[in-house]
Structure formats: structure tokens, C-alpha cells
């Protein structure tokens, strides 16, 4: 493992872990996890390596394996532990042990050090990638570390639980005070500003919605923003790309450069990284995997398909934004949508947001443009149609709705469940609808747990081609 370590626990597993504090009835309790591993060779802001572990599955300690417990200790047989090591080895996951401190805070005692050293030695002999250990305190605190095969111990700098609500615990240095964020602290408390200053957020697509979202996120206090877009500005973009100027169109300027320029000009302390390219390019994987949230503001289906899978594999909430505007007989159809992707929310395929055929054609156009245009001429592909209508007030409003979902994840301001899975705004009908999208039967991505928290595998996201 290289660089800093952070751990993401998916909300279904987090709820199972928290239940240990209740079932223990004041005594310490224990369980196991299997964790996916995300290796980041270079964080886009620091260029330093990082490692993120993501919970893939929860395993109880079987009743016959429980030996004794008290408010100050818990012991259990190693039979289940040996099975855990074998299962983790077979699918290249990292094993983890979990125990509780129901009467106090989360920390590693001298007894934990001694017991875990022996368990880690067994894991090392088995050939695992290491052994993670997590402690949950009855006061709501969490601590975590990894025993590495080298014998070294790496302490997790941050731990997050990720679902509709996102909670975080950090052992690192808190962010500097930000007086310009005082007014939002008066609503959400000082801890809110510390949370947003620590976040790493990507905006994929810096057009009408993405450029607005990027500037809103900087004003909110997000500490690190990654901008991704392959396009330059043209004259028809001037009506909606925030921060754009006439000379950006006459001397074609990359959209990411425009958003970066405006964020840095504000002088609010946001660190910006940018990439001129498509989100699916292999060179962008480290950047996306480094993020705590991703805003999908792209209108291409292949990009959405990639982010759709990334959310579940890596436990990174994706907030996807889409708009449709068109004149109809006797009026207008103006529709905006925000979908949030986390485990237990239906994915974009289930919501019929992604057209898989179009996604394939877009990938073909990038990889083999000659073949794409040949098929288009022969009417085997749909190709790009006329430019879609776009109006700045509608694109900006949906960017606001999307950023509000990030705030909801951190604060629960519009309900204890946090982010809404699917919100549709019908501007022409003056209403919002909260769509109860059903998971498609057998969807391998969101209706099952096979890919949840799976982390790095080959091929990337288990997609060939």
C-alpha cells in the first residue's frame, strides 16, 4: 500500500456494523468484512499515491465461534477467520475484522495490538493483501488501520459511510477556517464547513449544467474540484456556459479552462485539477477513483454508462443531471432530472436513462471513427442529430438541484434518508416528481451485491472493450 489510506463503508454494511452495538447489549461484539481495494497511483491534486478500501460484504461471526465477551473484551474462534482469509484470497479482496467499544470511544488498545499482530501474521502466511481492523465506539467514533504484509501498520486518515447519507471521520489535520463560509455554518453548523473543505469532487462535463455546478461547488467551499471535458467552447455555448466570454469562442478555449479560470479568480481556496478528455479514458481512472462525489453533467451515453458502474464498484456517489427541452404542439416540454447513484438506489439502466445502443455507437465513434461514419451512412447507427435546445435558466436550476443533493447527503436537510434517488422537474407543468424507479429484475449492478465495493478488477469495471 502506498500513500494515504481511506476507507469507505457502504451503507448496508454500515447498518450491519452499527447493529453490533445493539446486539452486544453493552458487551463488545465482533464481525468480519471483505473489502475491495482501489489503488490510486497519483491523486490529481497532489500527484501522490493513495489507497482506498471499500466494503464489499459483511459476515457475522457464527454463534458456535463466539467464545466470550464483556464490556471490555470479546473473543471468538479462528475457524470463521480462516474461512474469511480463504474467501478473500480467492477473489483478491482484503479481509477485515471489526469489533466494538460500546462504552466509550474507538481506539486500539494494547490488547488489540497483541491479538491483531498474531491474526495479521496468519493473514500474511496465507498471502492476503493485508488485514484491516475497524473499531466502532459507542459514542459514534470510528477508527481503522491496516496490518500490511511488510509488518507495517497504516492508519486510515479518513473513514466514510456512503449511502443516501454520507458521514465521515478524519484523523488528519482539520481544514483551515474559512470566514467566507460563515453564513452557511450558521445554518448547518461548523462541522459542515469542515466536511465540504475536505471533499474531493469531480464535475464530468463543463457545459451548461457542469459549468454552473462547478462554480456552485467552489462557492459552497469544496476543497478540491476535478474538471473533465473534451470540448472547446463555440459560439452557441455562450448562452449557458457560466464564466464564458466572447473571446473564448473566437479563440477556441477548452471548457475546463474556462471553469478553472473562474474558480481560481474567486480566490476562495479551492484546488482545481483539470483534464481535457473523455471520462472513459484510462488516464482518468485515478482521478475519478480519488473522488468523494462525482457530478455527471455529460449528455453522452457511454460516459454515463461508465459513471453508472463506477458508483457501485467504488462506493463513490454519482449525482447525474439530465435535461430535455423541446417545443410541442401548443407549448413546450421542458424536463429536468437529477438521479443519485449509491448502493440501494436504482441505477441509470434501471431508470432507462442510458441507451445502451447509443453508448456503444459513441464508443465506436471514439475508437474507430471511419467505421462509425461508414455504419452511419448505411443507417446501422443513429449518429448525432440536430443540436438540442438549451436555455441557461433551466440548466442552471438543475445544477442547483444537483448540488442540493450533495448538501442533503451531508446534512439530511430534506429528510433522514439524504439524497433522493430520482427527482424530475417539469418546468412547463410547474411541479417536481420523485420517481419511484424500480430496479430491473436481475440487474447485476444495483439489484445484487456482486459488484458493490468490488474496487479494482481486470478488466476495469468488468467491462471488455
C-alpha positions as CSV (number, residue, x, y, z in Angstrom):
1,X,0.0,0.0,0.0
2,X,1.3,3.4,-1.0
3,X,0.4,6.9,0.4
4,X,-2.6,7.8,2.5
5,X,-5.3,5.3,3.3
6,X,-9.0,5.9,3.5
7,X,-11.9,3.5,3.9
8,X,-15.4,3.6,2.5
9,X,-18.1,1.5,4.2
10,X,-21.3,1.1,2.1
11,X,-24.4,2.0,4.0
12,X,-25.9,-1.6,4.0
13,X,-22.7,-2.8,5.6
14,X,-22.6,0.2,7.9
15,X,-26.0,-0.5,9.3
16,X,-25.0,-4.1,9.9
17,X,-21.9,-2.9,11.8
18,X,-23.8,-0.4,13.9
19,X,-26.2,-3.1,14.9
20,X,-23.3,-4.8,16.7
21,X,-23.5,-2.1,19.3
22,X,-27.1,-3.0,19.9
23,X,-26.9,-6.8,19.8
24,X,-24.0,-6.8,22.2
25,X,-26.2,-5.3,24.9
26,X,-23.2,-3.4,26.4
27,X,-20.7,-6.1,25.7
28,X,-18.1,-5.9,22.9
29,X,-19.1,-7.7,19.7
30,X,-17.3,-8.6,16.5
31,X,-17.8,-9.3,12.8
32,X,-15.9,-9.6,9.5
33,X,-15.8,-7.6,6.3
34,X,-14.3,-8.3,2.9
35,X,-13.0,-5.1,1.3
36,X,-12.4,-4.1,-2.3
37,X,-9.1,-2.3,-3.0
38,X,-8.7,0.9,-5.0
39,X,-5.1,1.7,-5.8
40,X,-4.6,5.3,-6.9
41,X,-1.1,5.8,-8.4
42,X,-1.4,9.6,-8.4
43,X,-4.1,11.8,-6.8
44,X,-4.9,14.6,-9.4
45,X,-4.4,17.4,-6.9
46,X,-1.2,16.3,-5.1
47,X,0.2,13.7,-7.6
48,X,0.8,11.5,-4.6
49,X,-0.3,7.8,-4.3
50,X,-3.4,6.9,-2.3
51,X,-5.2,3.7,-1.4
52,X,-8.9,3.4,-0.7
53,X,-10.6,0.3,0.7
54,X,-14.4,-0.2,0.0
55,X,-16.6,-2.6,1.9
56,X,-17.8,-5.5,-0.4
57,X,-19.6,-7.8,2.0
58,X,-20.4,-8.3,5.7
59,X,-20.0,-11.6,7.5
60,X,-21.3,-12.4,11.0
61,X,-19.2,-14.3,13.5
62,X,-21.1,-17.6,13.7
63,X,-22.7,-18.4,17.1
64,X,-20.6,-21.5,17.6
65,X,-17.4,-19.4,17.1
66,X,-18.3,-16.9,19.8
67,X,-16.4,-17.7,23.0
68,X,-16.8,-14.9,25.5
69,X,-17.5,-11.2,25.8
70,X,-17.7,-8.4,28.4
71,X,-17.9,-4.6,28.3
72,X,-14.1,-4.7,27.9
73,X,-13.3,-7.7,25.7
74,X,-14.5,-10.1,23.0
75,X,-13.0,-13.4,21.9
76,X,-14.0,-15.8,19.2
77,X,-12.7,-18.9,17.5
78,X,-10.4,-18.6,14.5
79,X,-12.5,-21.1,12.4
80,X,-14.5,-18.4,10.8
81,X,-11.4,-16.2,10.5
82,X,-9.6,-18.8,8.5
83,X,-12.6,-19.1,6.1
84,X,-12.6,-15.3,5.8
85,X,-8.9,-15.4,4.7
86,X,-9.5,-18.2,2.2
87,X,-12.6,-16.4,0.7
88,X,-10.8,-13.1,0.4
89,X,-7.7,-14.7,-1.2
90,X,-9.9,-16.5,-3.8
91,X,-11.3,-13.2,-5.2
92,X,-8.4,-10.8,-4.3
93,X,-10.2,-8.9,-1.6
94,X,-8.8,-7.7,1.7
95,X,-10.1,-9.3,4.9
96,X,-11.1,-7.1,7.8
97,X,-12.0,-7.7,11.5
98,X,-14.4,-5.4,13.3
99,X,-15.1,-5.1,17.0
100,X,-17.0,-2.6,19.2
101,X,-16.2,-0.5,22.2
102,X,-19.8,0.0,23.4
103,X,-19.0,2.0,26.5
104,X,-16.6,4.5,25.0
105,X,-14.6,5.7,22.0
106,X,-13.0,3.9,19.2
107,X,-9.2,3.3,19.7
108,X,-6.8,0.4,19.5
109,X,-5.8,-0.9,22.9
110,X,-2.6,-2.7,23.8
111,X,-4.6,-6.0,23.9
112,X,-5.8,-5.2,20.4
113,X,-2.2,-4.7,19.3
114,X,-1.2,-8.1,20.6
115,X,-4.2,-10.0,19.3
116,X,-4.1,-8.4,15.9
117,X,-0.4,-8.9,15.4
118,X,-1.0,-12.7,15.6
119,X,-4.0,-12.5,13.3
120,X,-2.0,-10.4,10.8
121,X,0.8,-12.9,10.9
122,X,-1.7,-15.6,9.9
123,X,-3.0,-13.4,7.1
124,X,0.5,-12.8,5.9
125,X,1.3,-16.5,5.8
126,X,-2.0,-17.0,3.8
127,X,-0.8,-14.5,1.3
128,X,-3.5,-11.9,1.7
129,X,-3.0,-8.2,0.7
130,X,-3.0,-7.4,4.4
131,X,-5.5,-7.3,7.3
132,X,-7.8,-4.4,8.1
133,X,-9.1,-3.7,11.5
134,X,-12.0,-1.4,12.4
135,X,-13.3,-0.3,15.8
136,X,-16.7,1.3,16.4
137,X,-17.2,3.3,19.6
138,X,-20.5,3.6,21.4
139,X,-20.0,7.4,21.2
140,X,-20.2,7.3,17.4
141,X,-16.5,7.4,16.8
142,X,-14.7,5.0,14.3
143,X,-11.0,4.0,14.0
144,X,-9.4,1.9,11.4
145,X,-5.9,0.6,10.3
146,X,-4.3,-2.0,8.1
147,X,-1.6,-4.5,9.0
148,X,0.5,-4.7,5.8
149,X,2.3,-7.8,4.6
150,X,5.5,-6.0,5.3
151,X,4.6,-5.9,9.0
152,X,4.0,-2.1,9.0
153,X,0.7,-0.6,10.2
154,X,-1.1,2.1,8.2
155,X,-3.7,4.2,10.0
156,X,-6.8,5.3,8.0
157,X,-6.7,9.1,7.5
158,X,-10.4,9.1,6.8
159,X,-13.4,6.7,7.1
160,X,-16.8,7.3,5.4
161,X,-20.1,5.6,5.4
162,X,-21.8,6.0,2.0
163,X,-25.4,5.8,1.1
164,X,-28.2,8.3,0.8
165,X,-26.5,9.9,3.8
166,X,-22.7,10.3,3.8
167,X,-20.9,10.5,7.2
168,X,-17.1,10.9,7.6
169,X,-14.5,10.6,10.4
170,X,-11.0,12.0,9.9
171,X,-7.8,11.6,11.8
172,X,-6.0,14.2,9.7
173,X,-5.5,17.9,10.3
174,X,-8.8,19.8,10.0
175,X,-9.3,22.3,7.2
176,X,-8.3,25.9,7.8
177,X,-11.1,28.2,9.0
178,X,-13.0,29.8,6.1
179,X,-14.6,33.0,7.2
180,X,-16.4,33.5,3.9
181,X,-18.4,30.4,4.7
182,X,-19.8,31.8,8.0
183,X,-23.3,32.2,6.8
184,X,-23.8,28.5,5.8
185,X,-22.2,27.4,9.1
186,X,-25.0,29.4,10.8
187,X,-27.5,27.0,9.2
188,X,-25.6,23.7,9.2
189,X,-23.0,24.1,11.9
190,X,-19.2,24.5,11.9
191,X,-18.7,20.8,11.1
192,X,-20.4,21.2,7.7
193,X,-17.8,23.6,6.5
194,X,-15.0,21.2,7.7
195,X,-16.7,18.4,5.7
196,X,-17.0,20.3,2.4
197,X,-13.5,21.7,2.7
198,X,-12.2,18.1,2.9
199,X,-14.2,16.8,-0.1
200,X,-12.8,15.9,-3.5
201,X,-15.4,16.3,-6.2
202,X,-15.3,15.7,-10.0
203,X,-17.5,17.5,-12.5
204,X,-17.7,15.5,-15.7
205,X,-18.9,17.8,-18.4
206,X,-18.4,21.6,-18.1
207,X,-21.3,22.8,-20.3
208,X,-24.5,24.4,-19.2
209,X,-25.1,22.3,-16.1
210,X,-21.5,21.4,-15.4
211,X,-20.1,24.9,-15.5
212,X,-22.8,26.1,-13.2
213,X,-22.3,23.1,-10.8
214,X,-18.5,23.7,-10.7
215,X,-18.9,27.4,-9.7
216,X,-21.6,26.5,-7.1
217,X,-19.4,23.8,-5.6
218,X,-16.5,26.3,-5.3
219,X,-18.8,28.8,-3.6
220,X,-20.0,26.1,-1.2
221,X,-16.4,25.6,-0.1
222,X,-15.5,22.3,-1.8
223,X,-11.7,21.9,-1.2
224,X,-10.8,20.0,-4.3
225,X,-12.5,20.0,-7.7
226,X,-11.6,17.9,-10.8
227,X,-12.9,19.3,-14.1
228,X,-13.3,16.9,-17.0
229,X,-14.5,17.8,-20.6
230,X,-13.0,17.2,-24.0
231,X,-14.7,20.1,-25.8
232,X,-13.8,23.7,-26.6
233,X,-16.3,26.5,-26.4
234,X,-18.2,27.5,-29.5
235,X,-20.4,30.5,-30.1
236,X,-23.6,28.5,-29.4
237,X,-22.4,27.7,-25.9
238,X,-22.2,31.3,-24.8
239,X,-25.8,31.4,-23.8
240,X,-25.3,29.0,-20.9
241,X,-21.7,28.2,-20.0
242,X,-21.0,30.1,-16.9
243,X,-17.9,32.3,-17.0
244,X,-17.6,32.1,-20.8
245,X,-16.7,35.2,-22.8
246,X,-17.0,36.1,-26.4
247,X,-13.2,35.7,-27.0
248,X,-13.4,32.2,-25.6
249,X,-15.4,31.3,-28.7
250,X,-13.5,33.3,-31.2
251,X,-10.2,31.9,-29.9
252,X,-11.5,28.4,-29.1
253,X,-10.9,27.7,-25.4
254,X,-11.3,24.4,-23.6
255,X,-14.4,24.4,-21.3
256,X,-12.4,23.1,-18.4
257,X,-10.0,26.1,-18.7
258,X,-13.0,28.5,-18.5
259,X,-14.3,26.9,-15.3
260,X,-10.9,26.7,-13.8
261,X,-10.3,30.4,-14.6
262,X,-13.5,31.5,-12.9
263,X,-13.0,29.3,-9.8
264,X,-9.4,30.5,-9.3
265,X,-10.4,34.1,-9.9
266,X,-12.8,33.9,-7.0
267,X,-9.8,33.3,-4.6
268,X,-11.8,31.0,-2.3
269,X,-9.0,28.4,-1.7
270,X,-10.4,25.7,-3.9
271,X,-7.7,23.5,-5.5
272,X,-8.5,22.7,-9.1
273,X,-7.3,19.9,-11.3
274,X,-8.5,19.6,-14.9
275,X,-8.4,17.1,-17.8
276,X,-9.2,17.8,-21.4
277,X,-10.6,14.4,-22.4
278,X,-13.4,11.9,-22.1
279,X,-14.2,10.4,-18.7
280,X,-13.7,6.8,-20.1
281,X,-10.0,7.3,-21.0
282,X,-7.7,5.0,-18.9
283,X,-5.6,8.0,-17.9
284,X,-8.6,9.4,-16.0
285,X,-9.2,6.4,-13.8
286,X,-7.0,7.6,-10.9
287,X,-8.8,11.0,-10.9
288,X,-12.3,9.5,-10.7
289,X,-11.3,6.9,-8.1
290,X,-9.8,9.7,-6.0
291,X,-13.2,11.5,-5.6
292,X,-15.7,11.5,-2.8
293,X,-18.6,12.7,-5.1
294,X,-18.9,12.9,-8.9
295,X,-21.3,15.1,-10.8
296,X,-22.3,13.6,-14.2
297,X,-23.1,16.6,-16.4
298,X,-22.5,14.9,-19.7
299,X,-25.0,14.2,-22.4
300,X,-23.2,11.2,-23.9
301,X,-24.5,7.7,-23.0
302,X,-21.1,6.0,-22.9
303,X,-19.9,8.4,-20.3
304,X,-23.0,7.9,-18.2
305,X,-22.6,4.1,-18.5
306,X,-19.1,4.3,-17.1
307,X,-20.0,6.6,-14.2
308,X,-23.0,4.3,-13.5
309,X,-20.8,1.4,-12.9
310,X,-18.1,3.4,-11.1
311,X,-20.6,4.4,-8.4
312,X,-21.3,0.9,-7.3
313,X,-17.8,-0.6,-7.8
314,X,-16.1,2.1,-5.8
315,X,-18.8,3.4,-3.4
316,X,-18.5,6.9,-4.9
317,X,-21.8,8.8,-5.0
318,X,-22.6,9.9,-8.5
319,X,-25.1,12.8,-9.0
320,X,-26.3,12.6,-12.6
321,X,-28.1,15.5,-14.3
322,X,-30.1,15.5,-17.4
323,X,-32.4,17.9,-19.3
324,X,-34.8,17.7,-22.2
325,X,-36.2,20.7,-23.9
326,X,-38.4,20.7,-26.9
327,X,-41.3,22.6,-28.5
328,X,-44.6,20.6,-28.7
329,X,-47.9,21.4,-30.2
330,X,-49.4,24.2,-28.3
331,X,-46.5,24.7,-25.9
332,X,-43.2,23.4,-24.6
333,X,-41.9,20.2,-22.9
334,X,-39.1,21.2,-20.5
335,X,-37.9,18.5,-18.3
336,X,-35.0,18.2,-15.8
337,X,-33.8,15.2,-13.9
338,X,-31.3,14.5,-11.1
339,X,-30.5,10.9,-10.2
340,X,-28.3,9.9,-7.3
341,X,-26.3,6.6,-7.6
342,X,-25.3,4.8,-4.5
343,X,-25.9,1.2,-3.4
344,X,-29.6,0.5,-2.8
345,X,-30.6,3.2,-5.3
346,X,-31.6,2.0,-8.8
347,X,-29.0,2.6,-11.4
348,X,-29.3,4.6,-14.7
349,X,-30.0,1.4,-16.7
350,X,-33.0,0.6,-14.5
351,X,-34.2,4.1,-14.8
352,X,-33.9,3.9,-18.6
353,X,-31.7,7.0,-18.7
354,X,-29.0,5.2,-20.7
355,X,-29.5,3.9,-24.2
356,X,-27.1,1.0,-24.4
357,X,-27.1,1.1,-28.2
358,X,-26.1,4.8,-28.3
359,X,-23.4,4.1,-25.7
360,X,-21.9,1.5,-28.0
361,X,-22.0,3.8,-31.0
362,X,-20.4,6.6,-29.1
363,X,-17.6,4.3,-28.1
364,X,-17.2,3.2,-31.7
365,X,-17.0,6.8,-32.9
366,X,-14.1,7.4,-30.5
367,X,-12.2,4.2,-31.2
368,X,-12.9,3.9,-34.9
369,X,-14.4,7.0,-36.4
370,X,-14.1,5.7,-40.0
371,X,-16.2,2.6,-39.2
372,X,-18.7,4.7,-37.3
373,X,-19.3,7.0,-40.3
374,X,-19.5,4.1,-42.6
375,X,-22.2,2.5,-40.5
376,X,-24.0,5.8,-40.1
377,X,-24.1,6.2,-43.9
378,X,-25.5,2.6,-44.1
379,X,-28.1,3.5,-41.4
380,X,-26.7,1.0,-38.9
381,X,-26.1,3.7,-36.3
382,X,-28.3,6.5,-35.1
383,X,-25.5,9.1,-35.0
384,X,-25.9,12.6,-33.6
385,X,-29.0,14.6,-34.6
386,X,-29.7,18.3,-34.6
387,X,-28.3,20.2,-31.6
388,X,-30.7,20.1,-28.7
389,X,-32.3,23.3,-27.4
390,X,-30.7,24.8,-24.2
391,X,-31.7,27.7,-22.0
392,X,-29.4,28.9,-19.2
393,X,-32.1,29.4,-16.6
394,X,-33.1,25.7,-16.9
395,X,-29.6,24.3,-17.0
396,X,-28.6,26.4,-14.0
397,X,-31.6,25.5,-12.0
398,X,-30.9,21.8,-12.4
399,X,-27.3,22.4,-11.4
400,X,-28.6,23.9,-8.2
401,X,-30.9,20.9,-7.6
402,X,-27.9,18.6,-8.1
403,X,-25.6,20.5,-5.6
404,X,-28.5,20.5,-3.2
405,X,-28.4,16.7,-3.2
406,X,-24.8,16.8,-2.1
407,X,-25.8,19.0,0.8
408,X,-28.6,16.6,1.6
409,X,-26.1,13.7,1.7
410,X,-24.1,15.6,4.3
411,X,-26.9,17.1,6.4
412,X,-30.1,15.3,5.7
413,X,-31.8,18.7,5.4
414,X,-34.7,17.3,3.3
415,X,-35.1,14.0,5.1
416,X,-33.2,11.4,7.1
417,X,-32.6,9.3,4.0
418,X,-30.5,12.1,2.5
419,X,-30.2,12.1,-1.3
420,X,-33.4,11.5,-3.3
421,X,-32.9,8.6,-5.8
422,X,-34.8,10.3,-8.6
423,X,-36.1,13.8,-8.9
424,X,-37.9,15.1,-12.0
425,X,-38.7,18.8,-12.5
426,X,-41.3,19.6,-15.1
427,X,-40.8,23.3,-15.7
428,X,-43.7,23.7,-18.0
429,X,-46.1,21.9,-15.6
430,X,-44.6,23.7,-12.5
431,X,-44.1,20.6,-10.4
432,X,-41.5,18.2,-9.1
433,X,-41.9,14.5,-9.1
434,X,-40.0,12.0,-7.0
435,X,-39.9,8.9,-9.3
436,X,-40.1,5.5,-7.7
437,X,-37.9,3.8,-10.3
438,X,-37.9,0.0,-9.9
439,X,-34.8,-2.0,-10.1
440,X,-34.9,-4.2,-13.2
441,X,-35.2,-7.9,-12.1
442,X,-31.7,-9.4,-12.0
443,X,-29.8,-6.2,-12.7
444,X,-26.3,-7.3,-11.9
445,X,-25.2,-3.8,-10.9
446,X,-27.8,-2.4,-8.5
447,X,-30.2,-5.2,-7.5
448,X,-27.4,-7.6,-6.4
449,X,-24.3,-7.1,-4.3
450,X,-21.9,-8.9,-6.6
451,X,-20.2,-5.6,-7.8
452,X,-20.8,-3.4,-4.8
453,X,-17.5,-2.2,-3.4
454,X,-15.6,-4.6,-5.7
455,X,-12.9,-2.0,-6.3
456,X,-10.1,-2.7,-8.8
457,X,-10.5,-5.7,-11.0
458,X,-9.4,-6.6,-14.5
459,X,-10.8,-5.6,-16.9
460,X,-11.7,-2.2,-15.3
461,X,-15.3,-2.2,-14.0
462,X,-15.6,-5.8,-15.5
463,X,-16.2,-4.3,-19.0
464,X,-14.4,-5.6,-22.0
465,X,-13.8,-3.2,-24.9
